[in-house]
Amino acid sequence: MADMSMYSEPLFPFMKMHGLGNDFVVVDARSNRLEITPALARGIAHRQFGVGFDQLALIEQGKGDAHLTFYNADGSTSAACGNATRCIARHLMQESGKTDLHLTTDRGDLFACDVGNGLTSVNMGQPQLDWRDIPLREETDTLELPIEGAPTATGMGNPHCTFFVEDADLIPLSEFGPRYEHHPLYPQRTNVQVAHLVGPNHIRMRVWERGVGVTLASGSSSCATAVAAARRGLTGRKVQIDLDGGTLWIDWRDDGVWMTGPTMHVFTGSFTAAFLESL
């Protein structure tokens, strides 16, 4: 008979979720408090020695239905994570029976709703278009930055740099992304997108996330790219964006940038005390 004593140590629950392959470890800290350090986040993020994630998210008590805090795979923090927000919103709606939620993040107040057919929509707030708010290191035209390729800068609670190219699939993103993530114009680094038009109000986009690397999808990057395309007159304010992991629909309305797409709760598991202590 197997020795079951190894399973008697305390366990700490978490959920694994993804939005279009943009994957997350989600910890419900409303009842189980877990102090996240950069080392702990990096350890959990490791895809061989940990669980693996693009972002880690904490659900905490807030003035609305919940407060969300986000960590990147390198242990740094992010004020916004659109796909994680949608995933958690879906979980909280199923938990509470609500179809509309008021969430808070370091980005500010976000509102989410169930739009049917398994799709969840979240208002990511108004984009930040002034160079100070994105932020950039110095005053410059955010529509066309003084960088080769004339990318557009946008803030969505985190900084973005969007390049419109002939064919996004031909860009060697693992080389291209880090080159611009650390561009001196961005004092807090930046997410990097490459995008091209597929048709009217239809964009193909790929993304390099700061502190993470190449990801299959990014919600805030999709919002930033939609805003950049509309500002440049390439599309209207309501677009379809095809990412490596699937499709999101972005609608830049008067009350903010709404992002809609599917989510998936893959499994619920538990960290062992031994694993957490090792980090």
N, C-alpha and C positions, 0 to 999 in steps of 0.2 A: 504494500500500500504506500502511495506517495506521502512524503512528509509535508503536511499542510501548515506547519508552524511558520514557514517563511512568509505566509500570507497574513499573519496575525498582527503585523506592524500597522500603524495608522496609515490610512490612505487619504489622498486629497483629490477630489473629483475635478474633472475638466471636460469640456466638449470640444470635439474637432468638427469644424464647419468649413464650407467654402462657398464662394460666389464665383462661378465660371472658372474654377481651378485656382483662384486667388484664395489661399487657404489660411486658416486661423486656428489657434488654440484659444478657447474662451473659458475664463475662470469666473464663476459667479461668486464674487466677493461680498455679496449682501449677507451671506450667512457663514461663509468660510473665508476668513481674511488671509490673504497671501501677500506678503511684502515682496514686490518685484524689484530686484536689483539688476543692473546691466548684465552681471555675470549669470544670474539665474535665467534671464530672458535668453541670452545667447545659448545657454545649456539646453533649455527646452527646445529652442529653435533648431538645434543640430539634427539633421535628418538621419544620422546613424546612431549617435549617442543619446539623443533625446527623442522628441516627438516629431519635430519639424513643423515650421510655419513660415508664412510671409510676415504676418503680424500676430501678436498676442494681444488679446483684449480682456480687460477687467470690467465686469458689470458691478457697479457700486450703487448705493443709495444716493438719490439725487432729489432735486426740487421737483422734477417731473416723474416719469415712470422709472427712470434709471439714469445714472451717470456712467459714461463709457470712457475708459482710458486705454490708449493704444501704445504698443511697443513694437519697434521694428526688429528684424532678425539679428541685427548687430547690437541690440540692447538700447539703442537710442529711442526717444519717444517721438510720437507724431500726434498732432492735434486732431487730425482727421483720418478716417479710413472708411470710405464709402461702402465697399462691399461688406466689410465686417459689421458696419452699422445696420445694413439690410439684413444680414444673417441673424444678428442678435434681435433686431426688431421682430423678425418672423418668430423666433423662439419665445420672446416675451408676449407676443400676441396669442400664440398657442397656449402659453401658460395662463394668461389672464382672461382670455376670451374677448379681448378688445380688438378692434379693427383699426384704431388710430392711436398713436403713441406720441408722447412728448419726451424726447431724450435730450440730455445735456452732454456736451463734450468740451474739451478745451477750445474747440472751434466756436462754441456757443450753443444755442438752442437749435435742435434739429427735430423735425416732425416726420413721422413715418406712417404709412398706411398700407393695408392689404388692398390690392387692386384687382384681385380675382385671378383665376387660372394659375395659382401657385406663384404669382409675381408679387414682389414687395417693392414699394416706392419710398424713397426718402428724399426730403428737401435738404440739400447740402448747404443752403444759405447763398447769399449773394457772393459772386466772385470778387476777389481783390484785384484791382486793376492798376492801382497807383504803385509806383516803384517802392515806396516806403513800406507798404503793407505786405508786399509779396514775401519777403523783402529782397530788394537788390542792394548792392553795396553803394551805388551812386545813382543820381538822377539820370534817367534815360527813357527813351520811347519804348514802352512795354509791348507795343504792337509788333515792332521789328527790332530786335535787340542787335547791338553792334557785335554780333558773333557770326562767323561764317555760316551761311544758310538762313540768316535773318529769322531765327525762331521767335515765337511769341511767349512772353512771360505772363503767368496767371497765378494768383493765390487762391487756394480752396481750403484755407486753414493750414495748408502746407504748400511749399513752392513748386512750380511746374515750369518746364521749358519745352515747348512744342515745336517740332520741326515738320513742315509740310514738304514731302518729298515725292518723287515720281513713283516709287514703289517701295512701300514700307517693308515688304518681305525680303528685299534685297539688302537691307541695311544690316551689317554685322553688329547686332545690338550689344553683344558682350564686350565689344571693343568701343563702340560708339557711346554707350551709356555712361560708363565711368569717366570718360573724357570730359563730359559736360556736367555730370553730377557734381564734380569738384571745381567747376569753373569759378574763377575769382569774382565774377559778377554776383554770385550767389553766396552770401556769407554763411547761410545755414544749409548749404548744399541744395540739390534740387532733384525732383523726379524728372525723367526725360522721356518724351514721347516722340515717335516717328509715325506720321500719318499721311494717307493719300485719299483722294476722293474716289469712291466707287461709282457713285451716281448722285443725282440730286438728293441732298440731305442724307447721304449715306457715306460713312467714313470707315476705312480700314485703319486700325491703330495697333501699334505694339509699344510696350512700355518697359523701361528700366526704372525700378523704384529705388529711391535713395535708402541706403541702409539695408537693402535686400538683394537687389540684382534684377535679372530678367524674371518677370512674373507673367502668368497666363492672362491676367486681367488686373485692372486697377480702377476702382470706382471714381476716386477723386481725379485721377488722370483722365478718365473719360469725360468728366465734367469740364476739366480745364481745356481739353482738346475741342470739345463742342463750343465752348465760349470763344476760344481762339479762332475757330473756323468762322463763327458768326461775325466776330469783330472784323475779320479780314474780308468779309463779303463772299466767302466760299460756299456758305450754306445759310439756311435760315436758323432759327433758334431752337428748332425741334429736329433732332437727328437720330439716326440709327448708327451705332458704333460696333463694328465687328472686331473682336479681340481674339487672341489665340485660343482662349477658353470658351468663347461663346459671344453672345450679343447683349448689349445694354442699350436702353433707349433713354436719351437725355433731352430734357425740355427746360430751357432757360426762360422762366416766367418772371413776372414782375415781383413775385415774392421769393424768388431764389431759383437755384438750379435743381430740378427734380431728376432723380436717377431711378430707373425701373429695370428689374431683372429678376431672374430666378435665384434661389438659395438652396443650400443643402446642409442638413445636420447629418454628418457621416457616422459618428459614434460618440458615445460617452465613455470615458475611462477614468483612471485614477493614477496620480503620481504616488509613488511610495515615499515614505519618509527617508529611506536610504538614498533614493535618487535626489530628492531635494537637498538633503544634507551634503551630498557630494558636490553640489554646486556652490 
